[in-house]
Amino acid sequence: MAHPIICVEHLTFSYPDSRQALTDISLAVQAGEKVAIVGPNGAGKSTLFLHLNGILSGQGRVEIAGLAPTGKALRAVRAKVGLVFQDPDDQLFSPTVLDDVAFGPLHLDCSPAEVRDRVAHALAAVGMTGCEELMPHHMSLGERKRIAIATVLAMHSEVLVLDEPSAGLDPRARRNLLGLLKTLPQTMLVASHDMRLVWDLCPRTVILDGGRLVADGPTVELLCDTALMEQHGLESPLDWKQTNPD
């Protein structure tokens, strides 16, 4: 098997108030995999994500494409790992879509021609071509989530890390976003309480609870283990049938 694009070994992290957020997490993800990271609130999902591009640093080893997110390699790692926040308004801060999507490439010292090319390709990938001059805060939540994804695609990120991508979306916007994510070739880590999205998008699921990795395996097996899912505060496909018998 090829060297994993994401390699986490024995990662442990405590916040300054001594709260233990992660304990001995080991995880390897191959290029192109789509992996769900699920668990109850406070499980450590967001803390794990923030280690992948060096925002947080704990004990243990973290590597992205063979690079540790520290020192001189930090900038390269942050270009490789695109974080997409749950609330796109935490990510979109410029007056126009063009400005938001161009922000990352400009700070990578890309030429004006390359910036234009990256913006065009990123917006085309998320189905938002022609929106360059629109104001993000006038767009729908689903559209803003697409623009937030475009901002990391413009960085040529190899890894997309998405925090609750379907949160707040109506059914149509959720379906459209799911269709988009299925088409993207990048490696993905997806934190979500939306088990239907996990089922449809991610062949592999990792369960965190209390800062520990408690299960890692095929999504269809883990989500159908009702005892496991109930133990960690998650719903299984059997729960969907009970609430939607049709």
C-alpha positions in Angstrom: 0.0 0.0 0.0 1.2 3.5 -0.8 2.4 5.8 1.9 -0.7 7.5 3.4 -1.4 11.1 2.6 -2.6 11.6 6.2 -0.6 9.9 8.9 -1.5 10.4 12.6 0.3 8.4 15.2 -0.3 8.4 19.0 -1.7 11.9 19.0 -2.5 13.3 22.4 -3.6 16.8 23.2 -4.8 18.8 26.2 -6.1 22.3 26.2 -4.6 24.9 28.5 -7.4 24.4 31.1 -6.1 20.7 31.3 -9.1 19.3 29.5 -7.9 16.2 27.6 -9.2 16.5 24.1 -7.4 13.7 22.3 -5.8 10.5 23.7 -3.5 8.3 21.6 -5.2 8.8 18.2 -3.6 6.8 15.3 -5.1 7.1 11.9 -3.9 6.6 8.3 -5.8 7.8 5.2 -4.8 7.0 1.7 -4.9 9.5 -1.2 -8.4 9.8 -2.6 -10.2 8.2 0.3 -13.4 9.8 1.7 -13.5 9.2 5.4 -16.2 10.2 7.9 -15.2 11.3 11.4 -18.2 10.9 13.6 -19.0 11.0 17.3 -21.0 13.0 19.9 -20.3 16.6 20.6 -17.0 17.0 22.4 -15.6 13.8 20.9 -12.5 15.6 19.6 -13.3 15.8 15.9 -12.6 19.5 15.5 -9.5 19.3 17.7 -8.2 16.5 15.4 -8.9 18.6 12.3 -7.0 21.6 13.7 -3.9 19.4 14.1 -3.8 18.6 10.4 -2.6 22.0 9.3 -0.7 23.0 12.4 -3.3 25.3 14.1 -2.9 23.0 17.1 0.1 20.8 18.0 0.0 18.0 20.5 2.2 15.0 21.5 2.6 12.4 18.8 3.2 12.5 15.0 1.2 14.2 12.3 2.2 14.1 8.7 0.5 15.3 5.5 2.0 13.9 2.4 5.2 13.2 4.4 5.4 16.7 5.8 5.0 17.6 9.5 2.8 20.8 10.0 5.6 22.6 11.8 8.5 25.0 11.0 9.5 25.6 7.4 7.0 22.9 6.1 4.0 24.6 7.8 3.1 26.8 4.8 3.3 23.9 2.4 1.1 21.7 4.6 -1.5 24.5 4.9 -1.6 24.7 1.1 -2.2 21.0 1.0 -5.0 20.9 3.6 -8.1 22.9 3.0 -10.3 23.4 6.0 -14.0 24.1 5.3 -15.8 25.4 8.4 -19.4 24.5 9.4 -20.4 28.2 9.0 -19.2 29.6 5.7 -19.4 33.1 7.1 -16.3 32.2 9.2 -14.5 31.7 5.9 -15.9 34.3 3.6 -14.9 37.8 4.5 -14.3 39.7 1.2 -16.7 42.0 -0.6 -17.1 39.7 -3.7 -16.8 36.0 -4.5 -13.8 36.7 -6.7 -11.9 38.3 -3.8 -12.7 35.4 -1.5 -11.6 32.7 -3.9 -8.5 34.6 -5.0 -7.3 35.3 -1.5 -5.4 32.1 -1.0 -3.6 32.0 -4.4 -2.6 35.6 -4.0 -0.9 34.8 -0.7 0.9 31.9 -2.4 2.5 34.5 -4.6 0.8 33.2 -7.7 1.0 35.4 -10.8 -2.2 37.4 -11.7 -2.8 35.0 -14.7 -2.5 32.0 -12.4 -4.8 33.5 -9.8 -7.4 34.1 -12.5 -7.0 30.5 -13.8 -7.3 29.0 -10.3 -10.4 31.0 -9.5 -12.0 30.0 -12.7 -11.3 26.3 -12.2 -12.4 26.4 -8.6 -15.7 28.1 -9.3 -16.3 25.7 -12.2 -15.7 22.7 -10.0 -18.4 23.8 -7.5 -20.8 24.9 -10.2 -20.6 28.7 -9.4 -19.1 30.0 -12.6 -20.4 33.5 -13.3 -20.7 34.5 -9.6 -17.4 36.3 -9.4 -18.9 39.7 -8.7 -21.6 38.7 -6.4 -21.5 39.5 -2.7 -21.3 36.3 -0.6 -23.5 37.6 2.2 -26.3 38.1 -0.3 -26.2 34.4 -1.4 -28.0 31.4 0.0 -26.3 29.2 2.6 -25.9 26.4 0.1 -24.2 28.8 -2.3 -22.0 30.1 0.4 -20.9 26.6 1.3 -20.0 26.0 -2.3 -17.9 29.2 -2.4 -16.2 28.2 0.8 -15.2 24.9 -0.9 -14.0 26.9 -3.9 -11.7 28.9 -1.7 -9.7 25.8 -0.7 -9.9 24.2 -4.2 -8.2 27.4 -5.5 -5.3 26.6 -3.2 -4.9 23.3 -5.0 -5.5 21.5 -1.7 -4.9 17.8 -1.8 -7.0 17.1 1.3 -10.4 18.6 2.1 -11.4 18.7 5.7 -15.1 19.5 6.1 -16.8 20.3 9.4 -20.6 19.5 9.3 -20.9 20.3 5.5 -24.7 19.7 5.4 -25.6 21.6 8.6 -28.5 24.1 8.0 -29.2 23.1 4.4 -32.6 22.4 3.1 -33.1 19.0 1.3 -32.4 20.3 -2.2 -29.3 22.2 -1.2 -28.1 19.1 0.8 -28.6 16.9 -2.3 -26.8 19.4 -4.5 -23.8 19.6 -2.0 -23.7 15.8 -1.7 -23.6 15.5 -5.5 -20.7 18.0 -5.6 -18.7 16.3 -2.9 -19.0 12.9 -4.6 -17.5 14.3 -7.8 -14.4 15.9 -6.1 -11.3 13.7 -6.4 -9.5 15.1 -3.3 -8.9 13.1 -0.2 -11.7 14.0 2.3 -12.2 13.9 6.0 -15.8 14.8 6.8 -17.1 15.5 10.4 -20.8 15.1 10.5 -23.9 14.2 12.6 -25.7 13.6 9.3 -25.5 9.9 9.1 -27.3 9.8 5.8 -24.6 11.9 4.2 -22.0 9.7 5.8 -23.7 6.6 4.4 -23.9 8.1 0.9 -20.5 9.8 0.7 -17.9 8.0 2.8 -17.0 4.3 2.3 -15.1 4.4 5.6 -16.0 5.8 9.0 -14.0 6.5 12.1 -15.8 7.0 15.4 -14.4 9.2 18.1 -15.8 9.5 21.6 -14.2 11.2 24.6 -11.1 12.0 22.6 -10.4 8.4 21.8 -10.7 6.5 18.5 -13.2 3.7 19.3 -13.9 2.3 15.8 -12.5 2.4 12.3 -14.0 0.4 9.4 -16.4 0.2 6.5 -19.3 2.6 6.9 -21.9 0.0 6.1 -20.6 -2.3 8.9 -20.2 0.4 11.6 -23.5 2.2 10.9 -25.4 -1.1 10.9 -23.9 -2.1 14.3 -26.8 -0.6 16.3 -25.3 -1.4 19.7 -22.1 0.4 18.7 -23.9 3.4 17.3 -26.2 3.7 20.4 -23.3 3.4 22.7 -21.7 6.5 21.2 -24.8 8.6 20.7 -25.2 8.1 17.0 -28.1 6.9 14.8 -28.0 3.9 12.5 -30.0 3.0 9.3 -32.4 1.1 11.4 -33.3 4.3 13.2 -34.1 5.9 9.8 -36.5 3.0 9.0 -38.3 3.5 12.3 -38.8 7.2 11.7 -39.5 6.9 7.9 -41.1 3.5 7.4 -41.6 4.2 3.6 
